[in-house]
Amino acid sequence: MLPATVQALADDGPAQVLVSLALGGTPLLARITRKSAAALALAPGQRVFAQIKGVAVLD
């Protein structure tokens, strides 16, 4: 788990949201469900923890 800050949110299809995160100056993109984004009440500037799944990492 890594501390991060939400930079931006963008629609990524009918059921997903693309979340742009900053991890100490390093950018990270996360794709989550719209339901999860709403449940977490994500917004730009919000501090969060990013949990990275090894099977979800792409080159």
C-alpha positions in Angstrom: 0.0 0.0 0.0 1.4 3.4 -1.1 0.2 6.8 0.0 -1.1 8.8 -3.0 -3.2 11.8 -4.0 -6.1 11.7 -6.5 -5.2 14.0 -9.4 -8.2 13.5 -11.8 -11.1 11.2 -12.5 -12.3 10.3 -16.0 -15.0 8.0 -17.4 -13.7 4.8 -18.9 -16.7 3.1 -20.3 -20.2 2.6 -18.8 -19.0 0.9 -15.6 -15.5 2.1 -15.0 -13.5 5.2 -13.9 -9.9 5.9 -14.7 -8.2 7.5 -11.6 -5.0 9.5 -12.1 -2.9 9.3 -8.9 0.3 11.0 -7.8 2.7 9.0 -5.6 5.3 11.5 -4.5 5.7 12.9 -8.0 5.3 9.5 -9.8 2.1 9.2 -11.8 -0.1 6.1 -11.5 -3.3 5.3 -13.4 -5.9 3.0 -11.8 -9.1 1.6 -13.4 -11.8 1.0 -10.8 -15.6 0.4 -11.0 -17.9 3.4 -11.0 -19.6 1.8 -7.9 -16.2 1.7 -6.0 -15.5 5.4 -7.0 -18.9 6.4 -5.6 -18.5 4.4 -2.4 -15.1 5.9 -1.8 -16.4 9.4 -2.8 -13.2 10.0 -4.7 -12.3 13.6 -5.7 -9.3 15.4 -6.9 -6.9 16.4 -4.1 -8.1 13.6 -1.9 -5.4 11.5 -0.1 -5.7 7.8 -0.5 -3.7 4.6 -0.3 -3.0 2.7 -3.6 -2.9 -1.0 -3.3 -1.2 -2.6 -6.2 -2.1 -6.1 -7.4 0.9 -7.9 -9.0 -1.3 -9.5 -11.7 -2.7 -6.1 -12.7 0.7 -4.4 -13.5 1.4 -3.9 -17.2 4.6 -2.8 -18.9 
